């Protein structure tokens, strides 16, 4: 019976070692995938002036952006995100968003849909295949919603909606934010004769577009393990070719948004560590223990050399 139990322990130990190997070489990589149930709200606050803000002097504004995954349009390799953004002048009891024709406090509203690779976080080439021809952004590339898992200390191509092309996100420094290690990236974009908004036809890059100069900067603090944003600040300035200032804004994440991002990042890092580190290590330790116990039980369960037959022969010799 002892030998049978020993073989069972040997089998369990071998299985634990195999499982640890699979988790170590494959588990963490499989877990480092953008989920299909993302539904987040990000809030930035700051000031804005210009024609869109309906003020020559800076007034307080709040930018609310929702990002939701569309699982029905996504695949095992590609996730589709739908984003809606709204900048509102903070005056009285202000809603997060409203229709511009109904509320004069609306500065801008934006909507976009894009598809990204669930592993690399880069937008995929054939956007129309996933978001449809009417929503697809032509020639979209680079990073749009997050940085890749295991972000590195180097520059990345970062998509700019206004320019309709990528700009460089430059690595600057390591920064600790609420106990989370982040990489600081700086993004700058500018153009002198750019299509700032579509004209009456509602289609950008046509003859009746509003054109002018565009300047924008972003400082993004990225948690490198998950590639998620922890903090962000941004500026944007648009002036038409006729000299009309459309907007001059400066905003950054609220303290509540930063705290929530930090908490979420810590939780996600723990999950990745559990799958990629602790389960493999625990599996190896448990596997070795079971193998040693099993080997000991098997060896202890063996009979001495000769067994019962040897004892019988001894008694025969004595009788003789």
C-alpha positions as CSV (number, residue, x, y, z in Angstrom):
1,X,0.0,0.0,0.0
2,X,2.9,2.4,0.9
3,X,4.4,1.9,-2.6
4,X,1.0,2.6,-4.3
5,X,0.7,5.9,-2.3
6,X,4.3,6.7,-3.3
7,X,3.6,6.2,-7.0
8,X,0.6,8.5,-6.6
9,X,2.8,11.2,-5.0
10,X,5.3,10.8,-7.9
11,X,2.6,11.3,-10.4
12,X,1.3,14.4,-8.7
13,X,4.8,15.8,-8.4
14,X,5.5,15.2,-12.1
15,X,2.2,16.9,-13.0
16,X,3.0,19.9,-10.7
17,X,6.4,20.4,-12.4
18,X,4.8,20.2,-15.9
19,X,2.1,22.7,-14.9
20,X,4.8,25.1,-13.4
21,X,6.7,24.9,-16.7
22,X,3.6,25.7,-18.8
23,X,2.7,28.6,-16.5
24,X,6.2,29.9,-16.5
25,X,6.7,29.8,-20.3
26,X,3.2,30.4,-21.5
27,X,0.9,31.6,-18.7
28,X,2.2,35.2,-18.2
29,X,2.3,35.8,-21.9
30,X,-1.3,34.5,-22.3
31,X,-2.4,36.7,-19.4
32,X,-0.8,39.8,-20.8
33,X,-3.7,40.4,-23.2
34,X,-6.1,43.4,-23.4
35,X,-9.4,42.1,-21.9
36,X,-12.7,42.4,-23.8
37,X,-14.7,43.8,-20.8
38,X,-13.0,47.2,-20.5
39,X,-15.4,50.0,-19.5
40,X,-13.6,53.0,-18.0
41,X,-14.2,56.7,-17.4
42,X,-11.3,59.1,-17.2
43,X,-11.7,62.7,-16.0
44,X,-9.3,65.6,-16.6
45,X,-9.7,69.1,-15.2
46,X,-8.1,72.4,-16.2
47,X,-8.8,75.7,-18.0
48,X,-9.7,76.7,-21.6
49,X,-10.2,79.9,-23.5
50,X,-11.1,80.8,-27.1
51,X,-14.1,80.7,-29.4
52,X,-15.0,77.1,-28.5
53,X,-14.9,77.9,-24.8
54,X,-16.8,81.2,-25.5
55,X,-14.3,83.2,-23.4
56,X,-11.2,85.3,-24.1
57,X,-10.0,84.5,-20.6
58,X,-9.3,81.0,-19.2
59,X,-12.4,79.4,-17.6
60,X,-12.5,76.1,-15.6
61,X,-13.3,73.0,-17.7
62,X,-13.7,69.3,-17.2
63,X,-13.0,66.7,-19.8
64,X,-14.8,63.3,-19.4
65,X,-13.8,60.4,-21.6
66,X,-15.4,57.0,-21.6
67,X,-13.7,54.0,-23.2
68,X,-15.7,50.8,-23.7
69,X,-14.7,47.6,-25.5
70,X,-17.0,46.1,-28.1
71,X,-16.7,42.4,-27.6
72,X,-19.1,41.5,-30.4
73,X,-16.8,43.3,-32.9
74,X,-13.6,42.0,-31.3
75,X,-11.7,38.7,-31.8
76,X,-9.2,36.6,-30.0
77,X,-6.4,38.8,-31.3
78,X,-8.0,42.2,-31.8
79,X,-10.1,44.4,-29.5
80,X,-12.4,47.2,-30.7
81,X,-12.7,50.3,-28.5
82,X,-15.4,52.9,-28.7
83,X,-14.5,56.3,-27.1
84,X,-16.6,59.3,-26.4
85,X,-15.1,62.6,-25.0
86,X,-16.7,65.8,-23.8
87,X,-15.2,69.1,-22.6
88,X,-17.6,71.2,-20.5
89,X,-17.2,74.6,-19.0
90,X,-17.7,74.2,-15.3
91,X,-20.5,76.7,-14.4
92,X,-23.1,75.8,-11.9
93,X,-24.4,72.2,-11.8
94,X,-22.7,71.0,-15.0
95,X,-23.3,67.6,-16.4
96,X,-20.5,65.4,-17.7
97,X,-21.7,66.0,-21.3
98,X,-24.6,67.5,-23.3
99,X,-25.5,68.4,-26.8
100,X,-23.8,71.5,-28.1
101,X,-27.1,72.9,-29.5
102,X,-28.8,72.5,-26.2
103,X,-26.1,73.6,-23.7
104,X,-23.7,76.6,-24.3
105,X,-21.3,75.2,-21.8
106,X,-20.2,72.5,-24.3
107,X,-16.7,73.2,-25.6
108,X,-16.1,70.1,-27.7
109,X,-17.5,66.6,-28.1
110,X,-15.6,63.8,-29.8
111,X,-16.2,60.2,-30.8
112,X,-14.0,57.6,-32.3
113,X,-13.7,53.8,-32.7
114,X,-10.5,51.9,-33.3
115,X,-9.2,48.4,-33.2
116,X,-5.9,47.4,-31.5
117,X,-3.8,44.3,-31.2
118,X,-4.6,42.7,-27.8
119,X,-0.9,41.8,-27.3
120,X,1.1,44.8,-28.7
121,X,-1.5,47.5,-28.1
122,X,-0.8,48.9,-31.6
123,X,-3.8,49.8,-33.8
124,X,-4.3,47.3,-36.6
125,X,-4.0,48.1,-40.2
126,X,-7.4,47.2,-41.5
127,X,-9.6,49.4,-39.3
128,X,-12.7,49.2,-41.5
129,X,-12.8,45.4,-41.1
130,X,-13.5,45.9,-37.4
131,X,-15.2,49.3,-36.9
132,X,-16.9,49.7,-40.3
133,X,-16.1,52.0,-43.2
134,X,-18.0,55.0,-41.7
135,X,-16.0,55.0,-38.5
136,X,-12.6,53.8,-39.7
137,X,-9.8,56.4,-39.5
138,X,-7.7,56.2,-42.7
139,X,-4.0,55.2,-42.3
140,X,-4.3,54.9,-38.5
141,X,-1.2,53.4,-36.9
142,X,1.0,53.4,-33.7
143,X,-0.4,53.5,-30.2
144,X,-3.8,55.1,-29.5
145,X,-5.3,54.0,-26.2
146,X,-2.5,52.4,-24.1
147,X,1.1,51.4,-24.2
148,X,2.2,47.8,-24.7
149,X,2.6,45.3,-22.0
150,X,6.2,45.4,-20.7
151,X,6.7,49.0,-21.9
152,X,10.3,49.7,-22.5
153,X,12.4,52.8,-22.0
154,X,12.5,54.0,-25.6
155,X,10.4,56.1,-27.9
156,X,7.1,55.0,-29.4
157,X,4.9,56.1,-32.4
158,X,1.8,57.7,-31.0
159,X,-1.3,58.5,-33.0
160,X,-2.6,62.1,-33.2
161,X,-6.2,62.4,-34.3
162,X,-6.0,66.1,-35.4
163,X,-2.9,65.6,-37.6
164,X,-4.0,62.2,-38.8
165,X,-0.6,60.7,-38.4
166,X,1.8,59.4,-35.7
167,X,4.1,61.6,-33.6
168,X,6.9,60.5,-31.3
169,X,6.3,59.7,-27.6
170,X,9.7,60.3,-26.1
171,X,10.8,58.4,-22.9
172,X,12.0,60.9,-20.3
173,X,12.4,59.4,-16.9
174,X,11.2,56.9,-14.2
175,X,8.7,58.5,-11.9
176,X,6.9,57.0,-8.8
177,X,3.2,57.9,-8.5
178,X,1.3,56.7,-5.5
179,X,3.6,53.8,-5.0
180,X,3.5,52.8,-8.7
181,X,6.6,52.9,-10.8
182,X,5.9,54.7,-14.1
183,X,7.7,55.7,-17.2
184,X,7.3,59.3,-18.2
185,X,6.7,60.0,-21.9
186,X,6.5,63.4,-23.6
187,X,4.5,63.9,-26.8
188,X,4.6,67.0,-28.9
189,X,2.7,67.7,-32.1
190,X,2.4,70.9,-34.2
191,X,1.4,72.0,-37.7
192,X,1.0,75.5,-39.4
193,X,-1.5,74.7,-42.1
194,X,-3.7,71.9,-40.7
195,X,-7.3,70.9,-41.1
196,X,-8.6,71.7,-37.6
197,X,-12.2,70.7,-38.2
198,X,-14.5,69.7,-41.0
199,X,-16.6,72.3,-42.8
200,X,-20.3,72.4,-43.5
201,X,-20.1,69.0,-45.2
202,X,-19.0,67.3,-42.0
203,X,-16.1,65.6,-43.8
204,X,-12.6,66.3,-42.9
205,X,-9.8,67.0,-45.4
206,X,-12.1,68.6,-48.0
207,X,-12.0,72.1,-49.5
208,X,-14.3,73.8,-46.9
209,X,-12.3,72.6,-43.8
210,X,-11.4,75.1,-41.1
211,X,-7.6,75.3,-41.4
212,X,-5.0,76.9,-39.2
213,X,-2.2,76.2,-36.7
214,X,-2.2,73.4,-34.2
215,X,0.0,72.8,-31.1
216,X,-0.4,70.0,-28.6
217,X,1.6,68.4,-25.8
218,X,1.1,65.4,-23.6
219,X,2.9,64.2,-20.6
220,X,2.0,60.6,-20.0
221,X,3.0,58.4,-17.0
222,X,2.8,54.7,-18.0
223,X,2.9,51.7,-15.7
224,X,5.3,49.5,-17.7
225,X,4.1,46.0,-16.7
226,X,0.6,46.6,-18.0
227,X,1.1,49.6,-20.3
228,X,-1.7,51.5,-18.6
229,X,-1.9,55.2,-18.0
230,X,-1.5,56.3,-14.3
231,X,-1.4,60.1,-14.9
232,X,-1.6,62.5,-17.8
233,X,-1.5,66.2,-18.5
234,X,-2.1,67.9,-21.8
235,X,-2.2,71.2,-23.6
236,X,-3.9,72.1,-26.9
237,X,-4.0,75.3,-29.0
238,X,-5.8,75.9,-32.3
239,X,-5.8,79.2,-34.2
240,X,-7.5,79.5,-37.6
241,X,-5.8,80.9,-40.7
242,X,-7.8,84.1,-40.1
243,X,-6.3,84.5,-36.6
244,X,-9.3,83.3,-34.6
245,X,-8.3,81.4,-31.5
246,X,-10.5,78.3,-31.4
247,X,-9.1,76.9,-28.1
248,X,-6.2,77.2,-25.8
249,X,-6.6,74.5,-23.1
250,X,-4.6,72.9,-20.4
251,X,-5.8,69.9,-18.4
252,X,-4.6,67.0,-16.3
253,X,-6.1,63.9,-14.6
254,X,-8.0,64.5,-11.4
255,X,-6.6,63.2,-8.2
256,X,-9.4,60.6,-8.0
257,X,-8.6,59.4,-11.5
258,X,-4.9,59.0,-10.7
259,X,-5.7,57.1,-7.5
260,X,-8.0,54.7,-9.2
261,X,-5.5,54.1,-12.0
262,X,-2.8,53.4,-9.5
263,X,-5.1,50.9,-7.6
264,X,-6.1,49.2,-10.8
265,X,-2.5,48.9,-12.0
266,X,-1.4,47.3,-8.7
267,X,-4.2,44.8,-8.9
268,X,-3.4,43.9,-12.5
269,X,0.3,43.6,-11.7
270,X,-0.5,41.2,-8.9
271,X,-2.6,39.0,-11.2
272,X,0.3,38.9,-13.8
273,X,2.8,38.1,-11.0
274,X,0.5,35.3,-9.7
275,X,0.2,33.7,-13.1
276,X,3.8,34.3,-14.3
277,X,5.8,34.0,-11.1
278,X,4.2,32.6,-8.0
279,X,2.3,29.8,-9.7
280,X,5.4,28.5,-11.5
281,X,7.6,28.9,-8.4
282,X,4.9,27.3,-6.2
283,X,4.5,24.5,-8.7
284,X,8.2,23.7,-8.8
285,X,8.4,23.7,-5.0
286,X,5.3,21.5,-4.6
287,X,6.4,19.2,-7.4
288,X,9.8,18.6,-5.8
289,X,8.2,17.9,-2.4
290,X,5.7,15.4,-3.8
291,X,8.5,13.7,-5.8
292,X,10.8,13.4,-2.8
293,X,7.9,12.0,-0.6
294,X,6.8,9.7,-3.4
295,X,10.3,8.4,-3.9
296,X,10.8,7.8,-0.2
297,X,7.5,5.9,0.1
298,X,8.3,3.7,-2.9
299,X,11.8,2.9,-1.6
300,X,10.5,2.2,1.9
301,X,7.8,0.0,0.5
302,X,10.2,-2.4,-1.1
303,X,10.9,-5.8,0.6
304,X,14.5,-6.8,1.6
305,X,16.5,-8.8,-1.0
306,X,15.2,-12.3,-1.4
307,X,11.9,-11.6,0.3
308,X,9.7,-14.4,1.7
309,X,11.4,-17.0,-0.6
310,X,14.8,-16.3,1.0
311,X,13.3,-16.9,4.5
312,X,11.8,-20.2,3.5
313,X,15.2,-21.4,2.1
314,X,16.9,-20.5,5.4
315,X,14.4,-22.6,7.4
316,X,15.0,-25.6,5.1
317,X,18.7,-25.4,5.7
318,X,18.3,-25.3,9.4
319,X,15.9,-28.3,9.5
320,X,18.4,-30.3,7.4
